[in-house]
Amino acid sequence: MVSESFYQLSMCAEDPEELRLAADAFERRLRDMLPRIVSPADFEGWFDATVGRPPCCPMVLTGMLLLQSRYGLPDDEVVARARRDRAFRYALHLDGREQPPAVSTFRRHRSRLRERLGDDFLHRRVLALAQSEGLVDDVELQAQDSTNTECRGAIIDTFNLIAAGIGRVVRTVARVVGCAPESLATRWSMSRYLARSIKGQAAIDWSSEKARNALLTEEIRDAEQLPELVAALGLQLPPEVDEALELLQTVAHQDVERLEDGTYRIARGTCKGRVVSITDPEARHGRKSRSRTITGFKTHVQGTICSQFVTGIAITDAGVHDAQPSPKLIEQSAEVGLKPQEVVADAAYGTGANLRACASQDVAMCTKLPSSSHDGFTKRDFDIDLEAMTATCPRGHTTGEYSLVKVGGGSDERVPSFKFPRTACQHCPLASRCGSAPRKGQPRRLKLSAYEEELQRAKAFNASPRAGEVLRRRSAVERLISHLVRMGMRHARFFGMHLVQYQAFLTAAAYNLQRVFTLTRSAAAP
């Protein structure tokens, strides 16, 4: 009887107050706002109504996509809630016994939306809605920061990483030639690489370095033999086979070193750019700080300070420096008409290269000066006049003597290197704090950076009265990022960086839409 009564109710007639939906509840406002974000015209020509079953309404599917991103739900759960949750059904205009689309239909719509309208389609539309409502009026100063996003792929040790790489090649080739992977693996004597863990299959004494090295050597030699075995098939194989082979050669040699007897062992340390997952090969190791390591990806965010809207969001591997995507975030915000005049960020963003890149886009990057690990005087303690080409030390000695030296790092670019008088350094009471050269009676030298002009502007900004007020506002982006994390950006739902970028745009769109609802709730209240 209860079930009958429920299905006899018209969901259009549902009272959101009866459902106890707050004035700014996502489900309550999505129902009315969705037609202002997308329209049937956006999906024109997507479906052929004369073929197969009648297509599900793309407006419903798009609403489900926003609900999924708002609550960080897996595909099957968002479909299940659209079936049983009255608030979800109210938001999606699902009436009476009308059922939501199947999971496969929902996934196809998500893929088609990305392919036809672009990764950032909904992100752009929601920001356009926010601007039309007059909610984004603080674009001049924005903030940037990053957070880690764990990849979906399995993070495994070197033994299993190489084994998984071999197994991937075997499975890829078997799929292409149309045979069972087990059959091909048996033919190539590589059946053990199809197991979930080679360490579980290997009956060795793991406390013995010699036994471990023997197993590692066998894996590497099998990996090196695979290209010949694939070529012996005499077939024209697609690029995916070459990609699997290339990935295998990378993981087979990135963590090892060859010994004098021709065997291999695990190398000490971690190589730069190490591949950490076969199923998600773009994931990397990285650092969020000196003491905090991360694995997978980084989510870089730019947002407004007061209104708290995401204006730019970018995904990189975890090994990318925080400052590198800054120009990309500024470009994204410019494309939606929300380009800032200034961006505030922490000291990691204050690299000379980043300051110059942002300045080339007519945006000033405002950061604290990076802290120094030296107890004595650093270049920051010297007054450098780039117009007069002089340098003045903390004691007040000024020199204009300099020579041009290579900037370093393999570049042929040359930069000035100032030299202070030997007599001034020898008799200076501050010599003990001025590096090893003055302590030994040698003159202090001061090598400038290739980005010295940008660094001097940053130093001048930090010394200005306005710096404290601006830099304190940087914390606003941390609150914004915390909302994105609660909505699912801590964990990737897809394999591959390009799809995680799509997830980031969808999450930003859902967050921004919730922000629109929150800022306009007084107008929506009865």
ZALUMTI-980132 format. One record per residue (C-alpha): x, y, z; residue number from 1. Coordinates in pm, whole numbers. Each point is the difference from the previous one (the first is absolute). Layout:
<sites>
+--------+--------+--------+------+
!     xx !     yy !     zz ! segu !
+--------+--------+--------+------+
!      X !      Y !      Z !  NUM !
...
+--------+--------+--------+------+
</sites>
This chain:
<sites>
+--------+--------+--------+------+
!     xx !     yy !     zz ! segu !
+--------+--------+--------+------+
!      0 !      0 !      0 !    1 !
!    285 !    238 !     83 !    2 !
!    173 !    -85 !   -327 !    3 !
!   -319 !     62 !   -197 !    4 !
!    -56 !    335 !    168 !    5 !
!    355 !    105 !    -75 !    6 !
!    -24 !    -71 !   -371 !    7 !
!   -339 !    165 !    -23 !    8 !
!    156 !    328 !    111 !    9 !
!     96 !    244 !   -273 !   10 !
!    361 !     95 !     56 !   11 !
!    -69 !    333 !   -170 !   12 !
!   -240 !     70 !    284 !   13 !
!    255 !    -87 !    268 !   14 !
!     45 !    274 !    254 !   15 !
!    370 !     67 !     68 !   16 !
!    -97 !    114 !    348 !   17 !
!   -153 !   -341 !     63 !   18 !
!    324 !   -154 !   -122 !   19 !
!    180 !    228 !    247 !   20 !
!    224 !    147 !   -268 !   21 !
!    179 !    313 !    112 !   22 !
!    -35 !    317 !   -203 !   23 !
!    344 !    -52 !   -150 !   24 !
!    -19 !   -381 !    -26 !   25 !
!    156 !   -120 !   -322 !   26 !
!   -297 !   -222 !    -89 !   27 !
!   -248 !    277 !     66 !   28 !
!    168 !    265 !   -214 !   29 !
!    134 !   -227 !   -276 !   30 !
!   -355 !    -72 !   -115 !   31 !
!    -55 !    364 !   -100 !   32 !
!    355 !    102 !    -86 !   33 !
!     93 !   -286 !   -232 !   34 !
!   -187 !    149 !   -302 !   35 !
!    206 !    317 !     47 !   36 !
!    323 !   -202 !    -24 !   37 !
!    -81 !   -232 !   -290 !   38 !
!   -284 !    -24 !   -249 !   39 !
!   -126 !   -267 !   -242 !   40 !
!    165 !    198 !   -281 !   41 !
!    341 !    -93 !    144 !   42 !
!    -74 !   -365 !    -75 !   43 !
!   -161 !     44 !   -339 !   44 !
!     98 !   -273 !   -243 !   45 !
!    138 !   -231 !    267 !   46 !
!   -268 !   -266 !    -37 !   47 !
!   -188 !   -166 !   -284 !   48 !
!   -353 !    -53 !    129 !   49 !
!    -78 !   -240 !   -286 !   50 !
!    262 !   -253 !    110 !   51 !
!    -25 !   -217 !    312 !   52 !
!   -167 !    101 !    325 !   53 !
!   -106 !    360 !     61 !   54 !
!    299 !    188 !    145 !   55 !
!      0 !    110 !    361 !   56 !
!    -38 !    373 !     50 !   57 !
!    351 !    154 !    -12 !   58 !
!   -114 !    265 !    249 !   59 !
!    -63 !   -276 !    255 !   60 !
!    336 !   -159 !    -75 !   61 !
!    179 !    334 !     40 !   62 !
!   -179 !     62 !    327 !   63 !
!    115 !   -342 !    121 !   64 !
!    356 !     90 !    -95 !   65 !
!    -15 !    315 !    214 !   66 !
!   -154 !   -192 !    290 !   67 !
!    273 !   -260 !    -27 !   68 !
!    272 !    266 !      8 !   69 !
!   -168 !    187 !    286 !   70 !
!     -9 !   -304 !    227 !   71 !
!    300 !   -197 !   -133 !   72 !
!   -208 !   -306 !    -87 !   73 !
!    101 !   -300 !   -214 !   74 !
!   -200 !    -61 !   -317 !   75 !
!   -220 !   -278 !    134 !   76 !
!    -81 !    194 !    316 !   77 !
!   -116 !    314 !   -181 !   78 !
!   -231 !   -215 !   -215 !   79 !
!   -129 !   -182 !    308 !   80 !
!    -71 !    326 !    181 !   81 !
!   -179 !    137 !   -305 !   82 !
!   -221 !   -306 !     29 !   83 !
!    -77 !      7 !    372 !   84 !
!     91 !    343 !    141 !   85 !
!   -297 !    237 !    -13 !   86 !
!    227 !    306 !     17 !   87 !
!    202 !   -122 !   -299 !   88 !
!   -318 !    -79 !   -191 !   89 !
!   -138 !    344 !     81 !   90 !
!    320 !    161 !   -131 !   91 !
!    -10 !   -204 !   -322 !   92 !
!   -374 !     42 !    -77 !   93 !
!    -53 !   -376 !     18 !   94 !
!   -376 !    -47 !     40 !   95 !
!   -198 !   -291 !    137 !   96 !
!    134 !   -330 !   -128 !   97 !
!    246 !    157 !   -241 !   98 !
!    336 !   -169 !     45 !   99 !
!    347 !    150 !    -35 !  100 !
!    231 !   -119 !   -279 !  101 !
!    224 !   -303 !     38 !  102 !
!    361 !     35 !    112 !  103 !
!    124 !    -71 !   -354 !  104 !
!   -219 !    280 !   -139 !  105 !
!    128 !    240 !    263 !  106 !
!    361 !    -85 !    -81 !  107 !
!    -54 !     40 !   -372 !  108 !
!   -152 !    343 !     56 !  109 !
!    295 !    109 !    213 !  110 !
!    245 !   -111 !   -269 !  111 !
!   -202 !    159 !   -278 !  112 !
!    -28 !    327 !    192 !  113 !
!    377 !     13 !     30 !  114 !
!     67 !    -93 !   -363 !  115 !
!   -253 !    239 !   -154 !  116 !
!     -3 !    298 !    236 !  117 !
!    340 !    -18 !    170 !  118 !
!    135 !    -80 !    344 !  119 !
!    -89 !    338 !    147 !  120 !
!   -348 !     45 !   -152 !  121 !
!   -197 !    -12 !    325 !  122 !
!    271 !    190 !    187 !  123 !
!    -28 !    285 !   -250 !  124 !
!   -380 !      0 !      1 !  125 !
!    -25 !     13 !    379 !  126 !
!    249 !    287 !     19 !  127 !
!   -202 !    184 !   -267 !  128 !
!   -309 !    -50 !    218 !  129 !
!    183 !    136 !    305 !  130 !
!    108 !    307 !   -197 !  131 !
!   -351 !     59 !   -131 !  132 !
!   -122 !     -1 !    360 !  133 !
!    262 !    261 !     92 !  134 !
!    166 !   -232 !    252 !  135 !
!    362 !     21 !   -121 !  136 !
!    102 !    360 !     59 !  137 !
!    340 !    -55 !    161 !  138 !
!    213 !   -129 !   -285 !  139 !
!    286 !    252 !     32 !  140 !
!    179 !   -199 !    274 !  141 !
!    -19 !   -380 !     -9 !  142 !
!    189 !   -278 !    177 !  143 !
!    173 !   -320 !   -111 !  144 !
!     95 !   -317 !    182 !  145 !
!     13 !   -375 !    -59 !  146 !
!   -101 !   -324 !    167 !  147 !
!     73 !   -365 !    -67 !  148 !
!   -233 !   -233 !   -188 !  149 !
!     62 !   -372 !     36 !  150 !
!      3 !   -188 !   -328 !  151 !
!   -239 !   -287 !    -59 !  152 !
!    274 !   -237 !   -116 !  153 !
!    170 !   -245 !    234 !  154 !
!    331 !    122 !    149 !  155 !
!    230 !   -303 !     17 !  156 !
!    364 !    -86 !     71 !  157 !
!    269 !    -50 !   -264 !  158 !
!    -34 !   -379 !    -23 !  159 !
!   -374 !     15 !    -60 !  160 !
!     32 !    312 !   -217 !  161 !
!    223 !   -177 !   -252 !  162 !
!   -216 !   -313 !     15 !  163 !
!   -315 !    205 !    -59 !  164 !
!    170 !    170 !   -295 !  165 !
!     80 !   -339 !   -156 !  166 !
!   -355 !   -119 !     66 !  167 !
!   -139 !    311 !   -166 !  168 !
!    202 !    -65 !   -316 !  169 !
!   -115 !   -362 !    -10 !  170 !
!   -367 !     95 !     44 !  171 !
!     20 !    282 !   -254 !  172 !
!    159 !   -219 !   -267 !  173 !
!   -243 !   -284 !     72 !  174 !
!   -297 !    232 !    -41 !  175 !
!    135 !    131 !   -331 !  176 !
!     72 !   -344 !   -151 !  177 !
!   -323 !   -146 !    137 !  178 !
!    126 !   -271 !    234 !  179 !
!    -20 !    -66 !    373 !  180 !
!    270 !    172 !    211 !  181 !
!     66 !   -329 !    182 !  182 !
!     73 !   -173 !   -331 !  183 !
!    245 !    268 !   -115 !  184 !
!    167 !     15 !    343 !  185 !
!     51 !   -378 !     -3 !  186 !
!    150 !     21 !   -349 !  187 !
!    247 !    265 !    117 !  188 !
!     65 !   -170 !    340 !  189 !
!   -133 !    301 !    186 !  190 !
!   -310 !   -137 !    172 !  191 !
!    114 !    116 !    343 !  192 !
!    -35 !    362 !   -110 !  193 !
!   -376 !    -34 !    -31 !  194 !
!    -33 !    -63 !    376 !  195 !
!   -116 !    278 !    228 !  196 !
!    336 !     14 !    179 !  197 !
!    325 !   -152 !   -116 !  198 !
!    135 !     24 !    354 !  199 !
!   -275 !   -235 !    113 !  200 !
!     93 !   -247 !   -273 !  201 !
!    377 !     11 !     52 !  202 !
!    121 !   -263 !    247 !  203 !
!    319 !    177 !    109 !  204 !
!    161 !    107 !    323 !  205 !
!    -91 !    369 !      9 !  206 !
!    259 !     64 !    270 !  207 !
!    273 !    -98 !   -247 !  208 !
!    127 !    284 !   -217 !  209 !
!    143 !   -253 !   -244 !  210 !
!   -340 !   -165 !    -47 !  211 !
!   -173 !    335 !    -43 !  212 !
!    255 !    109 !   -258 !  213 !
!    -40 !   -328 !   -189 !  214 !
!   -378 !     49 !    -29 !  215 !
!     44 !    363 !   -101 !  216 !
!    252 !    -99 !   -268 !  217 !
!   -238 !   -262 !   -141 !  218 !
!   -275 !    259 !    -27 !  219 !
!    221 !    255 !   -174 !  220 !
!    131 !   -255 !   -250 !  221 !
!   -355 !   -114 !    -78 !  222 !
!    -96 !    366 !    -49 !  223 !
!    293 !     51 !   -237 !  224 !
!    -93 !   -314 !   -194 !  225 !
!   -362 !    100 !    -59 !  226 !
!     55 !    242 !   -293 !  227 !
!    168 !   -282 !   -193 !  228 !
!   -284 !   -241 !     78 !  229 !
!   -258 !    254 !   -114 !  230 !
!    195 !     73 !   -321 !  231 !
!     25 !   -376 !    -71 !  232 !
!   -378 !    -11 !    -40 !  233 !
!     49 !    176 !   -334 !  234 !
!   -316 !    207 !     34 !  235 !
!    -75 !    368 !    -46 !  236 !
!    -94 !     90 !    356 !  237 !
!   -180 !    319 !    108 !  238 !
!    167 !    283 !    198 !  239 !
!   -140 !   -127 !    331 !  240 !
!    244 !   -293 !    -15 !  241 !
!    295 !    235 !    -50 !  242 !
!   -125 !    213 !    291 !  243 !
!    -19 !   -307 !    227 !  244 !
!    352 !   -102 !   -101 !  245 !
!    138 !    348 !     57 !  246 !
!   -161 !     19 !    344 !  247 !
!    146 !   -341 !     86 !  248 !
!    353 !    106 !    -92 !  249 !
!    -41 !    310 !    217 !  250 !
!   -111 !   -185 !    313 !  251 !
!    252 !   -281 !    -56 !  252 !
!    300 !    233 !     22 !  253 !
!   -107 !    299 !    210 !  254 !
!     65 !   -150 !    343 !  255 !
!    293 !   -234 !    -62 !  256 !
!    374 !      3 !    -51 !  257 !
!    213 !   -253 !   -184 !  258 !
!    269 !   -182 !    195 !  259 !
!    339 !   -109 !   -131 !  260 !
!   -115 !   -360 !    -52 !  261 !
!   -288 !    113 !   -224 !  262 !
!   -273 !    -43 !    259 !  263 !
!   -219 !    276 !    140 !  264 !
!    -97 !    133 !    339 !  265 !
!   -235 !    269 !    130 !  266 !
!    176 !    336 !    -14 !  267 !
!     11 !    228 !    299 !  268 !
!   -216 !    310 !     -8 !  269 !
!   -286 !     84 !   -234 !  270 !
!     59 !    114 !   -355 !  271 !
!   -162 !    321 !   -116 !  272 !
!   -328 !    -51 !   -185 !  273 !
!    -37 !   -359 !    119 !  274 !
!   -305 !   -182 !   -139 !  275 !
!   -188 !   -136 !    301 !  276 !
!   -294 !   -182 !   -160 !  277 !
!    -52 !   -211 !   -313 !  278 !
!   -375 !     62 !     -4 !  279 !
!     49 !    376 !     47 !  280 !
!    341 !     68 !   -159 !  281 !
!    -26 !    381 !     18 !  282 !
!     -5 !     -7 !    381 !  283 !
!    322 !     99 !    175 !  284 !
!    160 !     45 !    339 !  285 !
!     21 !    358 !    122 !  286 !
!     13 !    230 !    299 !  287 !
!   -252 !    242 !    142 !  288 !
!    264 !    123 !    244 !  289 !
!    344 !   -100 !    122 !  290 !
!   -148 !   -246 !    247 !  291 !
!   -310 !   -116 !   -189 !  292 !
!     23 !   -233 !   -298 !  293 !
!   -292 !    -69 !   -234 !  294 !
!    -66 !   -249 !   -278 !  295 !
!   -225 !     40 !   -300 !  296 !
!   -101 !    346 !   -118 !  297 !
!    -22 !    360 !    115 !  298 !
!   -311 !    211 !    -33 !  299 !
!     92 !    366 !    -53 !  300 !
!   -275 !    251 !     77 !  301 !
!    -55 !    372 !    -54 !  302 !
!   -295 !    172 !    160 !  303 !
!   -147 !    330 !    108 !  304 !
!     59 !    118 !    357 !  305 !
!   -338 !    123 !    129 !  306 !
!   -255 !   -158 !   -232 !  307 !
!    193 !   -331 !     10 !  308 !
!    -43 !   -118 !   -360 !  309 !
!    239 !   -231 !   -180 !  310 !
!    121 !    185 !   -310 !  311 !
!    270 !   -246 !   -105 !  312 !
!     86 !   -362 !     76 !  313 !
!    276 !   -216 !   -146 !  314 !
!    130 !   -353 !     56 !  315 !
!    368 !    -93 !    -20 !  316 !
!    200 !   -296 !    121 !  317 !
!    110 !     21 !    362 !  318 !
!    361 !     73 !    -96 !  319 !
!    -80 !    333 !   -166 !  320 !
!    101 !    310 !    197 !  321 !
!   -292 !    197 !    142 !  322 !
!     89 !    312 !   -197 !  323 !
!     15 !   -159 !   -345 !  324 !
!   -377 !      6 !    -82 !  325 !
!    -51 !    361 !    116 !  326 !
!     -9 !    144 !   -355 !  327 !
!   -247 !   -270 !   -104 !  328 !
!   -235 !     87 !    286 !  329 !
!     17 !    368 !    -91 !  330 !
!    -74 !    -88 !   -361 !  331 !
!   -305 !   -204 !    103 !  332 !
!   -138 !    289 !    203 !  333 !
!     60 !    239 !   -291 !  334 !
!   -195 !   -226 !   -236 !  335 !
!   -311 !     36 !    217 !  336 !
!     43 !    375 !     46 !  337 !
!    133 !    -23 !    357 !  338 !
!    369 !     80 !    -45 !  339 !
!    159 !    145 !    316 !  340 !
!    236 !    292 !     23 !  341 !
!    184 !   -158 !    292 !  342 !
!     37 !   -353 !    132 !  343 !
!    104 !    -77 !    356 !  344 !
!    164 !   -332 !     86 !  345 !
!    248 !   -154 !    243 !  346 !
!    377 !     21 !    -32 !  347 !
!     23 !   -303 !   -232 !  348 !
!   -154 !    213 !   -275 !  349 !
!    268 !    267 !     31 !  350 !
!    250 !   -151 !   -243 !  351 !
!    154 !    243 !   -245 !  352 !
!   -131 !   -198 !   -297 !  353 !
!   -356 !      9 !    134 !  354 !
!     15 !    370 !     84 !  355 !
!    111 !     72 !   -356 !  356 !
!   -258 !   -232 !   -158 !  357 !
!   -284 !    165 !    193 !  358 !
!    130 !    348 !    -78 !  359 !
!     -3 !    -89 !   -371 !  360 !
!   -375 !    -47 !     41 !  361 !
!    -29 !    340 !    173 !  362 !
!    -64 !   -164 !    337 !  363 !
!    206 !     72 !    311 !  364 !
!     85 !   -304 !    212 !  365 !
!      5 !    100 !    368 !  366 !
!    186 !   -244 !    224 !  367 !
!    210 !     -8 !    311 !  368 !
!    372 !    -24 !    -61 !  369 !
!    117 !   -362 !     32 !  370 !
!    167 !    -77 !    331 !  371 !
!    375 !    -61 !      6 !  372 !
!    174 !   -298 !    156 !  373 !
!    315 !    206 !     64 !  374 !
!     65 !    169 !    333 !  375 !
!    216 !    271 !   -153 !  376 !
!    -66 !    275 !   -250 !  377 !
!   -158 !    -99 !   -330 !  378 !
!    -48 !    198 !   -319 !  379 !
!   -330 !    123 !    143 !  380 !
!    192 !    194 !    266 !  381 !
!    188 !    201 !   -264 !  382 !
!   -141 !    308 !   -174 !  383 !
!     30 !    -46 !   -376 !  384 !
!    -49 !    292 !   -237 !  385 !
!    -52 !   -146 !   -346 !  386 !
!     -5 !    341 !   -169 !  387 !
!    328 !    120 !    151 !  388 !
!    132 !   -360 !      8 !  389 !
!    123 !     20 !    356 !  390 !
!    -34 !   -219 !    305 !  391 !
!     11 !    114 !    363 !  392 !
!     71 !   -242 !    285 !  393 !
!   -167 !      7 !    346 !  394 !
!    305 !    188 !    136 !  395 !
!    -54 !    278 !   -256 !  396 !
!    286 !    -75 !   -241 !  397 !
!    -96 !     58 !   -363 !  398 !
!    166 !   -151 !   -304 !  399 !
!    -52 !     47 !   -371 !  400 !
!    260 !   -258 !   -100 !  401 !
!   -149 !   -302 !   -167 !  402 !
!     67 !   -257 !   -268 !  403 !
!   -232 !   -210 !   -213 !  404 !
!    -15 !   -368 !     91 !  405 !
!   -209 !   -290 !   -122 !  406 !
!   -336 !    -30 !    170 !  407 !
!     47 !   -377 !     45 !  408 !
!   -218 !   -299 !    -68 !  409 !
!    159 !    -58 !   -340 !  410 !
!   -111 !    335 !   -137 !  411 !
!    236 !    232 !   -185 !  412 !
!   -184 !    308 !    131 !  413 !
!    219 !    230 !    205 !  414 !
!    -89 !    211 !    304 !  415 !
!    190 !    261 !    202 !  416 !
!    204 !   -115 !    298 !  417 !
!    100 !    286 !    234 !  418 !
!    332 !     -1 !    185 !  419 !
!     52 !    198 !    320 !  420 !
!    344 !    147 !     88 !  421 !
!    226 !   -245 !    181 !  422 !
!    105 !    260 !    257 !  423 !
!   -360 !     82 !     88 !  424 !
!    -83 !   -366 !     59 !  425 !
!    320 !    -73 !    196 !  426 !
!    -67 !    270 !    259 !  427 !
!   -379 !    -31 !     12 !  428 !
!   -139 !    -90 !    347 !  429 !
!   -283 !   -190 !   -174 !  430 !
!    232 !   -224 !   -202 !  431 !
!    -84 !   -306 !    208 !  432 !
!   -362 !     27 !   -115 !  433 !
!     83 !     65 !   -366 !  434 !
!     91 !   -343 !   -130 !  435 !
!    319 !   -203 !    -16 !  436 !
!    198 !    232 !   -231 !  437 !
!     13 !    305 !    236 !  438 !
!     79 !   -229 !    293 !  439 !
!    307 !   -116 !   -193 !  440 !
!    102 !    353 !    -88 !  441 !
!   -139 !    -19 !   -352 !  442 !
!   -239 !    256 !   -153 !  443 !
!   -374 !    -67 !      2 !  444 !
!   -152 !    -72 !   -341 !  445 !
!   -366 !     48 !    -85 !  446 !
!   -136 !   -182 !   -303 !  447 !
!   -327 !    133 !   -137 !  448 !
!   -283 !   -206 !   -142 !  449 !
!   -120 !     -7 !   -358 !  450 !
!   -329 !    125 !    150 !  451 !
!    157 !    260 !    226 !  452 !
!   -233 !    280 !   -110 !  453 !
!   -308 !   -205 !     96 !  454 !
!    157 !   -107 !    330 !  455 !
!     85 !    359 !     91 !  456 !
!   -359 !    105 !    -66 !  457 !
!   -120 !   -281 !    228 !  458 !
!    242 !    117 !    268 !  459 !
!   -127 !    357 !    -32 !  460 !
!   -360 !   -121 !     25 !  461 !
!     75 !   -194 !    320 !  462 !
!    151 !    314 !    152 !  463 !
!   -306 !    213 !    -86 !  464 !
!   -279 !     77 !    253 !  465 !
!   -256 !   -171 !   -227 !  466 !
!    176 !   -337 !      4 !  467 !
!   -131 !   -117 !    336 !  468 !
!   -361 !     69 !    -90 !  469 !
!     23 !   -172 !   -340 !  470 !
!    192 !   -306 !    115 !  471 !
!   -242 !    -64 !    288 !  472 !
!   -281 !    -43 !   -252 !  473 !
!    171 !   -300 !   -157 !  474 !
!   -161 !   -232 !    256 !  475 !
!   -334 !     42 !   -176 !  476 !
!    104 !   -248 !   -266 !  477 !
!     62 !   -265 !    266 !  478 !
!   -367 !     18 !    104 !  479 !
!   -101 !    -29 !   -364 !  480 !
!    222 !   -305 !    -54 !  481 !
!   -142 !   -167 !    312 !  482 !
!   -345 !     13 !   -160 !  483 !
!    133 !   -162 !   -319 !  484 !
!    166 !   -274 !    206 !  485 !
!   -327 !    -74 !    182 !  486 !
!   -169 !    -26 !   -340 !  487 !
!    240 !   -273 !   -115 !  488 !
!    315 !    164 !   -139 !  489 !
!    226 !   -187 !    241 !  490 !
!    -54 !   -320 !   -201 !  491 !
!      1 !    -42 !   -379 !  492 !
!   -306 !   -177 !   -140 !  493 !
!    167 !    -69 !   -334 !  494 !
!    322 !   -140 !   -140 !  495 !
!    217 !    249 !   -189 !  496 !
!     84 !    364 !     64 !  497 !
!   -226 !    132 !   -277 !  498 !
!   -306 !   -162 !    160 !  499 !
!    100 !    117 !    348 !  500 !
!     12 !    351 !   -151 !  501 !
!   -357 !    -56 !   -120 !  502 !
!    -95 !   -107 !    353 !  503 !
!    161 !    318 !    135 !  504 !
!   -205 !    221 !   -234 !  505 !
!   -320 !   -183 !     94 !  506 !
!     74 !     31 !    372 !  507 !
!     78 !    370 !    -41 !  508 !
!   -327 !     47 !   -191 !  509 !
!   -200 !   -172 !    276 !  510 !
!    179 !    198 !    271 !  511 !
!    -52 !    331 !   -180 !  512 !
!   -368 !    -83 !    -54 !  513 !
!    -41 !    -73 !    371 !  514 !
!    168 !    332 !     67 !  515 !
!   -254 !    172 !   -226 !  516 !
!   -281 !   -167 !    195 !  517 !
!    148 !    106 !    332 !  518 !
!     51 !    363 !   -100 !  519 !
!   -351 !     28 !   -143 !  520 !
!   -189 !   -196 !    265 !  521 !
!   -159 !    310 !    153 !  522 !
!   -165 !     78 !   -332 !  523 !
!   -118 !   -359 !    -36 !  524 !
!   -147 !    -27 !    350 !  525 !
!   -383 !     15 !     12 !  526 !
+--------+--------+--------+------+
</sites>
